[in-house]
Each structure stands twice: as C-alpha cells, then as structure tokens.
Amino acid sequence: MEGCIFCKIVNRQIPSKIIYEDDQVVAFEDVNPQAPVHSLIVPKRHIATLADMGDEDYPLISHIFKIANRIARDKGISDRGFRVVVNCNGEAGQTVFHIHFHLLGGRQMHWPPG
C-alpha cells in the first residue's frame, strides 16, 4: 500500500535492522524499543488490521508465532519469558495500519499492560 512505512521497509525503501526474512514475513528491530528486546514481525503482504484478516490468512498467523518463538530463542529470552502483542485499530494503540506483532522481552513484564 502506498505510503505504508512497513511496506516500505519490506520493499527496502526505508532502511531497517532486519533480523529475519522469508517469503511471508520480515522481522526487524523496533526504532522505539519498549523493552531490551523489541522486534516487530510483519507480513510482506499488506493487511491493515487483525480485523481485516480472512480465513485464508490464518496459516500466516501460525507462521508468525513460529517466527516469534525462533527470534525469542535466538535472542536468549525464550526460557525467561516474552510477550507477543498485536494491537487492532486506534483505541487499542495501533498507529501503523499494517498488521504487525511486537515481540517484547528481556525485562519483567507487568499486568495489566495498558
């Protein structure tokens, strides 16, 4: 989608510290980290929000969680604990309307989060 910052990262129009890529997703470090480990996992195909996903997209979610586990292991936070967060629409805190999953860890997380 034209003007989408995550589409521009996926297409290498904007530089980013990419930590993982395959045919379905790109993962990169968040530019404004909220934890010692804060990576974003985004599908290469533009999907605006979680609510915009169709039945054909659900295998992608499984793949994203597989990659989140892999990154957590690679970053050494898998055993200590980590959080995966996806915000859907403005009231939930979504500011970039290209679905993305935050992988957070490396510190104690608190509940409730917001």
ROKE-327587 format. One line per 3 residues: their letters; for each residue x, y, z of N, C-alpha, C, O. Coordinates in steps of 0.05 Angstrom, whole numbers. Example, Ala and Ser with C-alpha at 12.3 -4.5 7.8 and 13.67 -1.06 7.14 Angstrom:
BEGIN
AS> 264,-114,156,246,-90,156,264,-66,156,285,-66,169 | 257,-45,142,273,-21,143,258,1,157,268,23,161
END
This chain:
BEGIN
MEG> 17,-24,0,0,0,0,18,25,0,37,26,15 | 11,43,-17,27,68,-20,27,84,7,6,88,19 | 51,92,15,54,108,39,57,92,65,62,104,86
CIF> 53,66,64,56,50,88,85,46,95,101,35,79 | 93,54,119,121,52,128,130,23,129,153,17,122 | 113,5,137,122,-23,138,124,-36,110,142,-52,106
CKI> 107,-28,92,110,-37,64,137,-26,53,151,-40,38 | 144,-2,60,169,10,51,193,-5,63,213,-9,49 | 191,-14,88,212,-30,100,214,-57,86,236,-66,79
VNR> 191,-70,81,191,-96,67,204,-93,40,218,-111,31 | 198,-71,26,209,-67,-1,236,-53,-2,246,-46,-23 | 248,-50,21,275,-38,24,277,-9,14,298,0,5
QIP> 255,5,17,255,33,10,263,50,34,271,73,31 | 260,38,58,269,51,83,287,31,97,280,7,99 | 310,40,106,329,21,119,318,13,147,304,29,160
SKI> 324,-11,154,316,-22,180,335,-44,187,348,-56,170 | 338,-50,213,355,-72,222,338,-97,221,325,-105,240 | 340,-110,198,324,-135,193,338,-158,207,363,-162,204
IYE> 323,-174,222,334,-196,237,325,-223,226,336,-244,233 | 304,-222,210,293,-247,198,277,-240,174,263,-220,173 | 278,-257,153,262,-254,130,257,-281,116,276,-297,115
DDQ> 233,-285,107,228,-308,90,207,-299,69,203,-275,65 | 194,-317,55,176,-310,34,150,-297,44,135,-286,28 | 144,-300,70,119,-290,81,121,-265,100,103,-249,100
VVA> 144,-264,114,146,-243,135,174,-230,135,193,-241,124 | 175,-207,147,201,-194,154,199,-187,183,179,-177,193 | 221,-191,197,223,-183,225,246,-163,228,268,-167,216
FED> 242,-142,244,263,-122,247,260,-110,275,240,-113,289 | 281,-96,283,282,-83,309,265,-58,309,265,-42,290 | 250,-54,331,233,-30,334,252,-6,338,271,-8,353
VNP> 245,16,325,261,40,328,257,55,354,272,72,362 | 235,48,368,229,59,394,224,37,414,201,33,422 | 245,22,421,240,-2,437,229,4,465,236,23,478
QAP> 210,-14,473,197,-12,499,207,-33,519,198,-35,541 | 227,-48,510,240,-69,526,267,-74,514,273,-66,491 | 285,-87,529,312,-93,518,310,-108,492,327,-104,474
VHS> 291,-126,489,285,-139,463,258,-129,454,238,-133,468 | 258,-116,431,232,-107,420,235,-108,389,246,-91,376 | 225,-130,379,225,-135,350,197,-134,339,178,-140,354
LIV> 194,-128,314,168,-128,300,169,-149,279,188,-152,265 | 147,-164,277,144,-184,256,120,-175,239,98,-172,249 | 125,-171,213,104,-161,195,101,-180,171,121,-189,160
PKR> 77,-185,162,74,-199,137,83,-182,114,80,-158,115 | 93,-195,94,101,-179,70,77,-168,55,78,-147,44 | 55,-183,56,30,-173,43,16,-154,62,14,-159,86
HIA> 8,-132,51,-5,-111,67,-33,-120,76,-50,-126,60 | -36,-122,102,-62,-127,115,-64,-105,136,-47,-103,154 | -84,-88,135,-85,-64,152,-88,-71,181,-72,-60,198
TLA> -106,-88,189,-111,-94,217,-117,-124,221,-122,-138,201 | -116,-133,245,-123,-160,252,-152,-166,243,-159,-188,235 | -169,-146,245,-197,-149,238,-201,-152,208,-223,-161,199
DMG> -181,-145,192,-183,-147,163,-174,-174,152,-175,-179,128 | -166,-192,170,-156,-218,161,-179,-235,153,-201,-235,165 | -175,-251,132,-195,-270,123,-186,-298,130,-164,-303,140
DED> -203,-317,125,-197,-346,131,-171,-354,118,-156,-370,130 | -165,-344,94,-140,-352,80,-115,-342,94,-93,-351,88 | -118,-323,113,-95,-311,127,-87,-326,152,-66,-321,163
YPL> -104,-344,162,-98,-356,188,-73,-374,188,-60,-375,209 | -65,-387,167,-39,-400,167,-15,-381,171,5,-388,182 | -19,-356,162,2,-336,166,6,-330,195,29,-326,204
ISH> -16,-329,211,-14,-324,240,3,-346,253,20,-340,270 | -2,-371,246,13,-393,257,43,-390,250,60,-394,267 | 48,-382,225,76,-378,217,89,-355,233,112,-357,241
IFK> 74,-333,238,85,-311,253,93,-320,281,114,-312,291 | 76,-336,294,82,-345,321,106,-364,320,122,-364,339 | 109,-380,300,133,-397,297,158,-380,295,178,-386,308
IAN> 157,-358,280,180,-340,277,185,-325,303,208,-321,311 | 164,-317,318,167,-304,344,182,-322,363,200,-313,377 | 175,-348,363,190,-367,380,219,-369,372,236,-370,389
RIA> 224,-370,346,251,-372,336,268,-348,344,291,-350,353 | 256,-324,341,271,-300,348,275,-299,378,297,-291,387 | 255,-306,394,259,-306,424,281,-325,432,297,-318,449
RDK> 283,-349,419,305,-367,425,332,-354,417,351,-355,432 | 333,-343,393,357,-331,383,367,-308,400,391,-303,403 | 348,-293,412,355,-270,429,359,-278,459,364,-261,475
GIS> 356,-304,465,361,-313,492,339,-307,512,345,-306,536 | 315,-301,503,294,-294,523,272,-316,524,253,-313,540 | 274,-337,509,253,-357,508,248,-370,535,225,-373,543
DRG> 269,-377,550,265,-390,576,256,-371,598,241,-379,615 | 265,-346,596,257,-327,617,229,-316,613,215,-311,633 | 221,-314,588,194,-305,582,194,-282,563,213,-266,562
FRV> 173,-280,548,170,-258,528,140,-254,523,123,-271,531 | 134,-232,510,106,-225,504,104,-220,474,122,-208,462 | 82,-228,462,76,-222,435,50,-206,436,30,-215,447
VVN> 50,-182,423,28,-164,425,20,-155,396,37,-149,380 | -6,-155,391,-16,-143,366,-39,-125,374,-58,-133,387 | -37,-100,365,-58,-80,370,-76,-79,345,-67,-80,323
CNG> -102,-75,350,-121,-74,328,-137,-48,330,-155,-45,347 | -131,-30,312,-145,-4,310,-136,16,331,-122,9,350 | -144,40,327,-134,63,343,-138,61,373,-120,67,388
EAG> -161,52,382,-166,52,411,-149,31,425,-143,34,449 | -139,11,411,-121,-9,422,-92,0,420,-75,-14,431 | -87,22,407,-60,32,405,-46,27,378,-22,33,376
QTV> -60,17,358,-48,13,332,-43,40,319,-62,56,316 | -18,46,312,-11,71,299,-2,67,270,-4,86,254 | 8,44,263,15,37,236,-5,16,226,-8,-5,238
FHI> -20,23,205,-41,5,196,-31,-14,175,-40,-14,152 | -13,-31,184,-3,-55,170,1,-74,194,18,-69,211 | -14,-95,194,-13,-113,217,16,-120,225,32,-126,207
HFH> 21,-119,250,48,-125,260,47,-136,288,29,-129,304 | 66,-153,294,67,-166,320,92,-157,335,114,-159,324 | 89,-147,359,111,-138,375,121,-162,392,105,-175,405
LLG> 146,-168,390,159,-188,408,175,-172,428,194,-158,421 | 167,-174,454,179,-159,475,191,-178,496,178,-198,503 | 214,-172,507,226,-188,528,251,-176,539,259,-154,531
GRQ> 264,-190,556,289,-181,568,285,-165,594,305,-155,605 | 261,-163,603,255,-149,628,228,-161,639,214,-174,624 | 223,-156,664,198,-165,676,175,-149,663,175,-125,662
MHW> 155,-164,654,131,-152,643,110,-150,665,110,-166,684 | 93,-130,663,73,-126,684,45,-129,673,40,-128,649 | 26,-134,690,-2,-138,682,-20,-122,701,-16,-124,725
PPG> -39,-108,692,-47,-105,664,-28,-88,649,-15,-70,661 | -26,-92,622,-6,-78,607,-13,-49,600,5,-33,595 | -38,-42,599,-45,-15,588,-59,0,608,-67,23,603
END
